[in-house]
Amino acid sequence: MQATVNGIDTRYVFEDRSGGPVLTFIHQLGGDLTVWDTLAGHFRHRYSVLRYDVRGHGASAVSREAFGFRELAADLAALLDAQGIETTHLVGMSMGGMIAQQFALDHTAPDAKSGSTSNAASGTESTAMMGVNSRARTLTLCDTASHTAPEARAAWNERAELVRREGLAASADTTMARWLTAGFRLTHRDTAAQICDVLLRTPSEGYARVCEALRDFDVHERLAQLRVPALVVAGRHDTGTPPALTEALAQAIPGARFELLDAAHLAPVEECHSFAALLETFLGQHV
């Protein structure tokens, strides 16, 4: 299915036959909605499952202009609006986890009935007891971080330049080595080949523009504002986003739960059954 979202022709799949709460999956940089095929099949009997191709990926159009994560989160909001969806459980992997963080922050408002309290000693307002109205019912953030460190920003510029100059084939092997452990690539050749094919078919300009958005991403100091149940998952062998960065993200969100899986960067793919069990239990506590 296709929809025009903030002027971008966007591919999505929405399976709502169950009539259950909406569960939205957001893919990684260089991926598309098919990375969630197995998990979507697992959850569609109880949840209404939404997946989509982020702008510049898969069958979604490449933006003519530069953008950041505010725009990517606004795309998600517009897609939800187009489907008449007010709230959703969010699952984001890598780049998708960053979109989920930005969306939750940009679409959370204080609950007027709860009010706020004042800290007389510091003169600041405390939100510890503040209720919220949020479009994100829960957050599941996988193999992702809350910011890009200043010293890492040049690397994103270099990656964007490389992709524009040589295409994605130039870095496909190193990307796949980061995404999936050697053992998984050996024993799950078809899955790895499909993921690599999607990467190679990603438009170079779409990929490069998201690299530039990643360069500037930083919501870390805002995460303390969130009052949304959060499950944060890292891959033990993730070299692209080391587990320590993902754990730091979990520590910044009040009450977040952190889990480590025996996987590389695409932990929900590599440890699909373990991840599904974690997610099912987590969602069951907050539906």
C-alpha positions in Angstrom: 0.0 0.0 0.0 1.2 3.5 -0.7 0.3 6.8 1.0 1.6 10.4 0.5 3.1 11.4 3.8 4.4 14.9 4.2 4.8 15.0 0.4 6.7 11.7 0.3 5.2 8.7 -1.5 5.5 6.1 1.3 5.0 2.3 1.2 3.4 0.7 4.2 1.6 -2.5 5.3 -1.1 -2.3 7.9 -2.6 -5.6 9.0 -5.6 -4.8 11.3 -7.6 -8.0 11.1 -7.1 -8.8 14.8 -8.7 -5.5 15.9 -6.1 -5.4 18.7 -3.9 -2.5 19.8 -1.6 -1.0 17.1 2.0 -2.2 17.0 4.3 -0.3 14.7 7.7 -1.5 13.6 10.5 0.8 12.2 13.5 -0.6 10.3 17.2 0.2 10.3 19.2 2.4 8.0 19.6 0.6 4.7 16.6 -1.6 5.5 12.9 -1.7 4.7 9.7 -3.1 6.1 10.5 -6.6 5.1 13.0 -7.0 7.9 10.0 -7.3 10.2 8.2 -10.1 8.2 8.7 -12.8 10.8 7.9 -10.7 13.8 4.9 -9.2 12.1 3.6 -12.6 11.4 4.0 -13.6 15.1 2.2 -10.6 16.5 -0.6 -9.9 13.9 -3.0 -12.4 15.5 -3.2 -10.2 18.7 -2.1 -6.8 17.4 -2.9 -4.5 14.5 0.6 -4.4 12.9 1.9 -1.4 11.0 5.2 -1.4 9.0 6.5 1.2 6.6 9.5 2.2 4.5 11.2 5.2 6.0 11.7 8.0 3.4 14.5 7.3 1.0 14.3 3.5 1.7 12.6 0.6 0.1 9.7 1.7 -2.1 9.3 5.1 -0.4 10.4 8.2 -2.3 13.7 10.0 -1.7 13.3 13.5 -0.2 14.4 16.4 -2.3 15.5 18.3 0.7 17.7 17.6 3.7 15.9 16.5 6.9 16.5 15.5 10.5 14.8 13.1 12.9 12.0 15.6 13.7 10.9 15.3 10.1 11.3 11.5 10.2 9.1 11.4 13.3 6.6 13.7 11.7 6.4 11.3 8.8 5.4 8.6 11.2 2.8 10.8 12.8 1.3 11.7 9.4 1.1 8.0 8.5 -0.7 7.2 11.7 -3.1 10.1 11.1 -3.8 8.8 7.6 -4.8 5.5 9.1 -6.8 7.0 11.9 -4.4 5.7 14.5 -4.2 7.8 17.7 -1.7 5.8 19.7 0.6 2.9 19.0 3.2 0.6 20.6 6.5 1.4 18.9 9.3 -1.0 18.1 12.4 0.6 16.4 15.7 -0.9 15.4 18.9 1.2 15.0 17.7 4.2 13.0 14.2 3.1 13.7 14.8 3.3 17.4 16.0 6.9 17.0 12.8 7.7 15.1 10.8 6.1 17.9 12.6 8.2 20.6 12.0 11.4 18.6 8.4 10.6 18.0 7.7 9.8 21.7 9.4 13.1 22.7 7.6 15.2 20.1 4.2 13.6 20.8 4.0 13.6 24.6 2.1 16.3 26.5 1.7 16.9 30.2 -1.5 15.6 31.6 -3.4 18.7 32.7 -5.2 16.8 35.5 -1.9 15.9 37.2 -0.3 19.3 37.1 3.4 19.7 38.1 5.3 20.4 41.2 8.0 22.9 42.0 11.4 22.3 43.5 11.9 25.2 45.8 15.6 24.5 46.4 16.6 24.5 42.7 13.8 26.7 41.3 13.1 24.0 38.7 9.9 22.2 37.9 9.8 18.5 38.7 8.1 16.1 36.4 8.7 13.0 38.5 5.0 12.7 39.3 3.7 14.3 36.1 1.3 12.2 34.1 1.5 12.3 30.3 -0.7 11.9 27.2 1.5 10.2 24.7 0.9 8.8 21.2 3.5 6.2 22.0 2.0 3.7 24.4 5.2 1.8 24.9 8.7 2.1 23.4 10.9 -0.9 22.4 14.3 0.4 21.3 16.8 -2.1 19.8 20.5 -1.7 19.0 20.2 2.1 19.1 21.5 5.2 20.8 20.2 8.5 22.1 22.8 10.7 20.4 25.8 10.8 18.1 28.9 11.9 19.9 30.7 14.9 18.4 33.8 12.9 17.7 31.7 10.4 15.6 30.0 13.0 13.4 32.8 13.2 10.8 32.4 9.5 10.2 28.7 10.0 9.2 29.8 12.7 6.7 32.4 10.3 5.3 29.9 7.5 4.9 27.4 9.8 3.1 30.1 11.0 0.7 31.2 7.4 0.1 27.7 6.2 -0.7 27.1 9.1 -3.0 30.3 8.5 -4.8 30.5 4.7 -5.0 27.0 3.4 -4.1 26.1 0.9 -1.4 27.9 -2.0 -2.9 31.2 -0.5 -1.7 30.4 -1.0 1.9 27.9 -3.9 1.8 30.3 -6.5 3.1 31.4 -4.5 6.1 27.8 -3.5 6.8 26.6 -7.1 6.8 29.5 -8.1 9.1 28.3 -5.4 11.6 24.7 -6.4 11.3 24.8 -10.1 11.7 27.4 -12.4 13.3 29.4 -14.7 11.1 27.7 -17.8 12.6 24.2 -16.5 11.8 25.2 -15.5 8.2 26.5 -19.0 7.7 23.5 -20.8 9.1 20.8 -18.4 7.8 22.1 -17.7 4.3 18.7 -16.9 2.8 17.8 -14.4 5.5 21.2 -12.7 5.2 21.0 -12.6 1.4 17.5 -11.0 1.6 18.7 -8.3 4.0 21.8 -7.6 1.9 19.6 -7.4 -1.2 17.5 -4.7 0.4 20.6 -2.8 1.5 22.0 -2.8 -2.1 18.6 -1.6 -3.5 18.4 1.3 -1.1 18.7 4.6 -3.0 22.1 6.1 -2.4 20.8 9.6 -1.9 18.1 8.3 0.6 20.8 6.5 2.6 23.2 9.5 2.5 20.5 11.9 3.7 19.8 9.7 6.7 23.5 9.5 7.4 23.5 13.3 7.7 20.4 13.2 9.9 22.2 10.6 12.1 25.2 12.9 12.3 23.2 15.5 14.1 20.9 13.3 16.3 20.9 14.0 20.0 17.9 13.6 22.3 19.8 12.3 25.3 19.1 15.1 27.7 15.4 15.0 26.9 14.9 11.4 27.7 14.3 12.0 31.4 11.0 13.7 30.3 9.6 10.4 29.1 7.0 8.6 31.2 6.4 5.8 28.7 7.1 2.1 29.5 10.4 1.3 27.7 12.1 -2.0 26.8 15.7 -1.4 25.5 17.5 -4.3 23.8 21.1 -4.6 22.7 23.2 -7.2 20.8 26.1 -8.5 22.8 28.3 -8.5 19.6 27.1 -5.2 18.2 30.1 -3.2 17.0 28.1 -0.6 15.2 26.2 0.5 18.3 28.1 -1.0 21.3 25.9 -2.3 24.0 27.2 0.3 26.5 25.6 3.0 24.4 22.3 1.3 24.3 22.5 0.6 28.0 23.2 4.3 28.6 20.0 5.1 26.6 18.1 2.7 28.9 19.5 4.4 32.0 18.3 7.8 30.7 14.6 6.7 30.4 12.9 6.5 33.8 12.0 2.9 34.6 13.3 1.4 31.3 14.2 -2.3 31.2 17.5 -3.3 29.6 18.1 -6.7 27.9 21.1 -8.1 26.2 20.8 -10.7 23.4 23.5 -13.0 21.9 23.5 -11.1 18.6 25.1 -8.4 16.5 23.4 -5.2 15.3 20.2 -6.6 14.1 19.3 -8.4 17.3 15.6 -8.8 16.7 16.4 -10.6 13.5 19.3 -12.8 14.7 17.6 -13.7 18.0 14.1 -13.5 16.7 12.5 -16.0 19.0 14.1 -14.6 22.1 13.2 -11.1 21.1 9.6 -12.1 20.3 9.3 -13.6 23.8 10.7 -10.4 25.4 8.4 -8.2 23.4 5.3 -10.3 24.0 5.9 -10.3 27.8 6.6 -6.6 27.8 3.6 -5.6 25.8 1.4 -7.9 27.8 2.2 -5.9 30.9 1.1 -2.6 29.3 -1.8 -3.4 27.0 
